[in-house]
Amino acid sequence: MDVYLRDLLRSHAVPGWTMVDLACGTGTLALLMAERGWTVLGLDNSPAMLAQAEQKRATLNKPVAVQFGQADMRDFALATPVDLVTCCFDTLNYLTAEAELACCLAAVARALVPQGLFCFDLATDYFLRHYWQGVEFEEFDGYSQVMHSHYDAATGCSTLVLTGFTATASGSYQRFREVHVERAYPDVVVRQLLAQAGLVVEAVYDCFTLQPPNERSLRLMYVARRRPPDE
Ligand SMILES: C[S@@+](CC[C@H](N)C(=O)[O-])C[C@H]1O[C@@H](n2cnc3c(N)ncnc32)[C@H](O)[C@@H]1O
């Protein structure tokens, strides 16, 4: 994702080199962007994710300009606004109520300097309908998982139940279960909510390319800029 963002930012200039990676997870993108020269704040609401991010930073063995902090993406505020906010890998699809997405976009707009940029991806309805649907089994060395997914056309939400089995030192397996619910948002709704938040869409791409979306796009990348306050 860092390479793709670098390519995007060649066509969509940002005023400076400060950024927030929203819902940063284990900090992969935040650390890669810091290595590219950005001053990064990684925010996530999960202490477990943030602990892993700190661990990853420690293993770099070199100083990088990254801080990690706990925040809810639906309601966060920065002391100093930044030039770029990123939110990647389906994260906004986890906001399954339109009002939550609107709150998040408003918080992002407040976190940006005028002309600052927001780059985020969204899994498409096509993706959730065709890929988060049915049963899938995967086996790796020391780990296997079963994923049951169900797409609900009435809500546009897919629910994925992941049951994982991790091999332990004693030769047995430890079982865990995760439930993920993602909602696809029509482009027209996303644009409307961005506009309400004061964010102007500059481009929408078939994610990981610089091509426009097509009917089989799995994920879209939105590039939106904060409107200057006087407009
Ligand atoms: C699909 S993961 C993506 C992680 C990361 N962006 C990446 O690309 O690897 C979703 C992340 O969103 C975080 N998250 C979910 N709801 C959140 C919320 N309301 N506020 C902040 N983080 C949230 C989760 O803890 C998780 O780290």
PDBQT file of the ligand as one rigid body, heavy atoms in Angstrom, charges set to zero:
ROOT
HETATM    1  C1  LIG A 301      -9.057  -4.367   8.626  1.00  0.00    +0.000 C 
HETATM    2  S1  LIG A 301      -8.042  -3.783   9.933  1.00  0.00    +0.000 S 
HETATM    3  C2  LIG A 301      -6.978  -2.713   9.011  1.00  0.00    +0.000 C 
HETATM    4  C3  LIG A 301      -5.731  -2.342   9.748  1.00  0.00    +0.000 C 
HETATM    5  C4  LIG A 301      -4.754  -1.450   9.001  1.00  0.00    +0.000 C 
HETATM    6  N1  LIG A 301      -5.382  -0.240   8.489  1.00  0.00    +0.000 N 
HETATM    7  C5  LIG A 301      -4.070  -2.201   7.871  1.00  0.00    +0.000 C 
HETATM    8  O1  LIG A 301      -4.155  -1.740   6.749  1.00  0.00    +0.000 OA
HETATM    9  O2  LIG A 301      -3.446  -3.231   8.135  1.00  0.00    +0.000 OA
HETATM   10  C6  LIG A 301      -9.160  -2.714  10.759  1.00  0.00    +0.000 C 
HETATM   11  C7  LIG A 301      -8.581  -1.945  11.925  1.00  0.00    +0.000 C 
HETATM   12  O3  LIG A 301      -9.535  -0.988  12.339  1.00  0.00    +0.000 OA
HETATM   13  C8  LIG A 301      -9.501  -0.881  13.744  1.00  0.00    +0.000 C 
HETATM   14  N2  LIG A 301     -10.781  -0.301  14.139  1.00  0.00    +0.000 N 
HETATM   15  C9  LIG A 301     -12.013  -0.844  14.016  1.00  0.00    +0.000 A 
HETATM   16  N3  LIG A 301     -12.950   0.012  14.461  1.00  0.00    +0.000 NA
HETATM   17  C10 LIG A 301     -12.291   1.129  14.860  1.00  0.00    +0.000 A 
HETATM   18  C11 LIG A 301     -12.712   2.380  15.405  1.00  0.00    +0.000 A 
HETATM   19  N4  LIG A 301     -14.008   2.645  15.614  1.00  0.00    +0.000 N 
HETATM   20  N5  LIG A 301     -11.767   3.304  15.691  1.00  0.00    +0.000 NA
HETATM   21  C12 LIG A 301     -10.451   3.043  15.479  1.00  0.00    +0.000 A 
HETATM   22  N6  LIG A 301     -10.001   1.879  14.977  1.00  0.00    +0.000 NA
HETATM   23  C13 LIG A 301     -10.912   0.935  14.662  1.00  0.00    +0.000 A 
HETATM   24  C14 LIG A 301      -9.263  -2.299  14.222  1.00  0.00    +0.000 C 
HETATM   25  O4  LIG A 301      -8.749  -2.336  15.535  1.00  0.00    +0.000 OA
HETATM   26  C15 LIG A 301      -8.256  -2.781  13.172  1.00  0.00    +0.000 C 
HETATM   27  O5  LIG A 301      -6.942  -2.509  13.578  1.00  0.00    +0.000 OA
ENDROOT
TORSDOF 0
